[in-house]
Amino acid sequence: DEGVVGGGCFNVDECLQGTHNCNPNAACSDARGSFSCSCNSGYSGNGVSCDNVNECTSLTANRHTCHEEATCTDSTGSFSCVCNAGYGGNGAVCVQQVQCEQCEVEVVFTAFMDMTPEEFESRREDYIRLVAETAEVQTSAVSIGEVQGVAGNVQVQTSVVVESNRSSAVSVGLTEDLTAKFDQQNMGLFAVDNVQVHSRVAAGPDESTPISAAVRERGGGRGGR
């Protein structure tokens, strides 16, 4: 039995002793009387033989998560994403950069909440405050659109008005930081998706003229490892 010493038998940890034959790019897992090997993330094979996966060209579950307006570059065991010219972001999130000195930008997104519509309404002001803190704007710059869904999956249409030169940073921050901030407040946010950026030239204190719109279909993901 494992752990028995003296006159009995005991398990040998091949992983600890280094007597396994796992690939250098694989993880060794000890078992009673044996061991197993599994290739690390970014590699494929049987654990003894592991080959690099090109996430940029892969059509499997290992496919990259770069934005459609980003360029994916493969590397050994990993990949990287860089937004294309004219777009800003971290590669996983890319939004069109606005070239306009007198523009304001509306960042629109859908928040998916683990609560009932009634629970959301009771915490609407908390929601607005947390979105404003994440985007670093006044609460008056945040507005709530349609609220729909059922218990456990409430979808909240939200918009935030920011300066044009902050649209990329705000879009990335909303998709990466908002979930963590809401977790701290037990608000039940589990996804931010359908991020869109609408640019417009401010024509006065109460009106504006649309000039462009950039749409990002997905709101989450990683920009490489």
Protein Blocks (a to p, Z undefined) as FASTA:
>chain_A
ZZiahjlccdddfklnopaccdfkbccdddehiacddddehiacehlaccdddfklpcbf
kbccbdfkbccdddehiacddddehiacehjaccdddddfkbccdddddddddddfklmm
mmmmmmmmmmmmmnopafklpccdddeddehiacddddddddfklmmmmmmmmmmmmmmm
mmmnonopabdehiacdddddfbjkbccdfbdcddfbfgdcebZZ
